[in-house]
Amino acid sequence: MRIIAGSYRSRTLKAPPGLSTRPTSDRLRETLFNVVAPRVQNAASGDAAWGAAFLDLYAGSGAVGLEALSRGAARVTFVERAQAALKTLRGNLARLGIGSGVCVHAGSVSAFLRSSVESGPKPEPYEVVFLDPPYDAAKEYSATLELLGGTAGKILASGALVVAEHRRKLALEEQYGSLRRIRLLEQGDAALSFFRVPSTAHEQASNGPR
């Protein structure tokens, strides 16, 4: 794997050993950032001097979050519980010489989201969230998206994007709480579902139960 663009362009990354972690391919990462790069580079405030806050859930090697950091994200939070993946992620951070602007949470995604809502002080909200659970853990998708579209939505900025990488054959819902899917991109056996947080009261009302 390699960083595709930005300040760490062409730098190589390690992948966790074994088959339990499936790194996002370079090609699919490029497709992802073709869509989210403008948001990563410029925070929701519209101030071009500040990058976005990026949340990488089920981070694995950290390739997606590191790509975001390379492309101008102000800060990236990685969440991963597998020890082999955490070791690889921390090794990639050290290999790139990254010591600031990142935070690594060792634990489950559900525990992180719940603690983020319950504890304080609250961090600056995230403009972009990426989640890539194991493809066979279908329940992880609905559980995490429902949290982000519900109680954990407090950690999301107005108009934030939530992107789920999943198996092409896995049919995700069009809506999870306040999150509504706005785009679906398919590539080989994989797919990217883009969900958006309402940015206005009118949008919130229109996203209500039907």
N, C-alpha and C positions, 0 to 999 in steps of 0.2 A: 504494500500500500504506500501511497505517497500523498503529500499535500498538493492539491491541484493548483491553487492560486493564492496570491497575497504575499505577506511578508515571509512566510515559511515555504513558499512555492518550491516544489520538487524535493522537499525533504522527505525521507522515507520514515515509515512507521512500522512498528512490530505488531503482529496479531497474536492474541492469546493462543496457547497450544491447545490441540484437541478440536473436537467438533461441537462442543457445547455452546461456543460463542461464534456467531456468524457476522463478520465485519461487513459493513456496507461497502459495496464495490466502488471503485473509483468512478466508474461510469454513472452509477446511480447517484453518488454524491454530487457529481457535476450537474446532473439533472435537477437535483434538489436545490443546489445553490444558484442555478439559473433563475429560479423562482424567488428564493428568499434573500439573495445577496443584497438587494437594495434596502431591505429592512434591517439586515445585519449591520450594514455600514452606517445607517442613519437611524437613530432611535426614534420612537414614536413622537417625541417632542418636536421633530422636524429640524433639530439643530445638527447640522452636518458635521460639527466638531465632535460629536459623541456617537459612539457605536451602541448597538443594542445589547441588552442582557439576554443571554442564550442559555437555555436549560436542556441538557443532554441526558435523557432518561434511558436506563438500560445501556449505559455508555460503552460497555465493552472496552475496546482498545482506546476509545476516545477520539477516533478518527473524525467523526462529524463535528464534535465540539471544537477540536483543534483546527479544523477547516474554518469554522466560524471565527475563531480567534485570529487566524491568519488573515482573514478577510475584513477585519476591523471591528469585531464584537468588543464591547467595552469590558465585559466579564462573562465567563462561562462557568456554569455549575454542572459537574458530572455526578451522576448517581449510578452506582453499581454495587452489587453485593457479592459476586463471585470472586473468590480470592485470586485465582489465576488471572482473571481479567483486570482486577485492581492492580496487581503487580505490573502487568503490561502497560496499563494506563499511566501509572506513576513513572514507569521507565520511559515512556514516550515523552512525558512532560520534561523529564530530566534530559533526555536526548536533545530536545529542542531548546533547552535552557530557559524554560518558562517557569518563573517563580512568583509571578504576580498576575492578578486578573483572573485567577482560577480558584475553584474550590471543589474538592473531591469529597463526596459523601459515601461512606461505606455502609450500605444497608439496602433494604428493599425500597422500591419506588413508593409503594403505598405508605410506608412508615415516614418517608421523607416528606411526602405531600401533606400528610396529616400533621406532622410536627411543624411544618412551615406555616400552616394556618394557625396552629394553637400557640406557638412560641412567639416571642417578640424580642427585640424590635423587628418589625417586618423589613425584609430587604426591598430594594427597588424592584418593581414588578418586571416580569420577563416579557420581552416583545416576541420572542420566537422560542417554541418548545419542540423538541424532536424526541420521538419515542420509537424504539425498535426492540420490542420484546422478542424472545425466542418465537419463531414462526409457529411452533406447535403449542405454545401457551396462549391459546385463543382467548381464554378468560382474562388474561392480563390486559388485553386491548380494551375490552369493555369496562373493566374495573378502573383502569387509569383514565380513560377518556371521560367516564362518568364523574370521577373525582374532579378532573380539570373543568368539566362543564357544570360542576356543582360547588361543593364547599371549598375545594382547593382553587376555584377560579379567582379567589382573592389575591393570588400571587401572580396573576396575569394582567398585563397592561391592557388598556382599552384598545380594541382592534387587533389584539395579538393573534399570531398564527400558531396553530398546533399541527404538527405534521407527523403522521404515523407511517412507518415503513411496514409493509405486511406482504404476505403471500398473495399473489394475484387472485387466487381462487377464494380467498377469505373475503366474504362480503361484510364490510363494516356498515353500521347504521349511518343514515344521513345526518342524524342529530343526536348529540349526547348533552342533555341539559341545555346550557346556553351556547354550546358549540354546534355550529352547523357546517357541514362539508360544502366547500365551494369549488373543489377541483379534485380530480382523480387522474394521476398519470401512471401508465403501466409500461413496464420495461422488462421484457423476458418473463420470468416467473415471478418477478417482484412488482410491487405497486407502491405509490405514495398517495396517501389521502391527506388533503389539506383542509383543516378546519379553522374557522375564524371566530374570534370573540366579538360580539356586537360592540360597536364603538359609540352608538347613540341610544337614547331612550326609545326612539322609534324602532330601531333595529331590535332592541331587547323585547319590545312588545310583539313585533312580528315574528320573533323566534319562539314565542310561547307555545304552549300545547295546542295541537290542532285536532 
